[in-house]
């Protein structure tokens, strides 16, 4: 039986900085990798909102009492989940323990056509945060066992039309 000292010696240690090469992400135009299996969802990506206890029992967004109305962000979140689940059912999609996901976010209508052409497919560095987007995917497809997901690669890219591409 291995003792605690051996286990610690075999780990990476308490702290260490390795002087190696830095990651070089692809900041160029996005290209779909057709050699990999993927699913394309025709939905507008929505980040998971910070929920409150009352979000569990509030249901009607048009309730006559404003204190009993569902918040708009929560309503949008649930509509997104319903839409992506419906499309997943049509494609027999099941989320595994690891995946790569690309969130395509629509470019603002206020941008000129020239700017849209230039930015299409490039990294998106504005809200929603990528971790909230990924959390939404996990909560939608693995609500009871999201902890089983051990690897996820994520990108946010500008596009003419919002959608989500998941490589499995």
N, C-alpha and C positions, 0 to 999 in steps of 0.2 A: 504494500500500500504506500502510495506516495505521500510524503509529509509536506507540510505547508511551506517549508524553506525551498524544497525542490520546485514546487509549483510557482513560487514567486520568482525564482531564478529563471524559469522558462518563460515568464511573461516578458513584456516589453520594458518593464521597469516603472519606476515612479514618474520620471519625466526625462525627456531626451529630445534633442533637436537634431535631426539628420539633415545634413547639407546635401540635398539631392536636387534633381530638377523639379521645377514647379509644374503644376498642372497647366496644360495649354488647352483650354476649352475652345471649341469651334465657335468663334464669334461671327463667322461669315453667314451667308444666306443658308437657311435651313433646307436640307434635301432629305426627302423620305428615303429610308433604307428599305427597298423593296425585297431584299433578301431575308428580312426578318418578318415573322408573323406579327401583324398588328391589327387593331380595331380602331376605326375612326368614328367618333361620336359627334353628331351634328347638334351640339348644345353650346350655350354660352357658359364658359367656366365660372363657377361661383365659389368663393372661399368659404370655409366653414366659419360661421359667426360664433362669437363667445356667447354661450347659452346661459340663461338664468333658470332658476327652479320654475318660475312661472311659465317659461316657454314650453314646458311639458304639458300643461293643462290648458293654455290659451289656444283656441282653435279657430275662431271666426275672426277674420281680419276686418269685417264690417259690423262687428257687434255694436249695439247702441251705447253700451257703457265703454268709454275709451280705455278704462283700466282692464277690461277683459279682452281687448283686441290683440291679435297676434302681431308682433312687430314685423315691419316690411322686410327687414333683412332675413328674418327667420322664415317668412313666407316664401321669399325668393329661393332660399336654400332648399326648402322642402319641394318646391316646384322643380328645381334643378334635379334633385335626387329622383323624383318621379319620372322625369323625362329621360334621364340617362339609364335608369333601370328598364324602362320600356324599350329603349333601343338595344340595350344589352340582351334582353330577352329575345328580340328578333334575330340577333346574331349569335345566340347561344354563348355569350361571353361569360367567363368566370375568371375572377381575379386570383392569380396565384400568390405564392409567398414572395415573389420578386417580380419587378416589372420596371419598365422605363416609360415615362409619360411626358408628352409635349403638350403644353397648353398654348393654344393659339388665341390671342386676344385681339379683338377688332381695333383697328386704328381709329382715332377720333375723326369724326366727320369734319371737324374744323381744319384738319391738315389739308394741304394742297395735294393735288394729284402727283406732283413731282416728288413731294416728301413721302407720300404713301408708296410710290414706286421704289424709292431709295430704302425705306425702312422695312418693307415687306420681307418677312423671314428672318429679320435680325432679332437679337435678344431684346426682351421687354424688361425694363428696369423700374416699372411703376407698380402700384398696388393693383390687384390684391397680391399679398405675399405668397411666395411659392409654397411655403409650409402649410398655409391654410387651404390652398388648392389641393395639395396632396392629401391632407387630412380629410377633406371632403370625399375624395375617391375611396380612401380606406373606410370611412364611416358608411359610405353607400354600399360597397360591395363586400365588406368584411366587418359588419357591425358588432358581431359577437366575438370575433377572433382576429381583430386588427393587430394584436401583438405578434401573430405568426408571420407577418410581413417582415422580412429581414433585410431586404435590399430594394431601393427605389432610386432610379435616376430621374431627375426632373429638369425640364427646360420651360421657360416662358418665351414665346416668340410673338412678334407682331404679325398680323395677317389681315387680309381684306375681310374675312369672315371668321367669327369665333368658332372654335371646335376643340376637341380633345383627341389626341392620338396616343394610344396605349400599345406599346410593344410588350409581348408576352414571351 
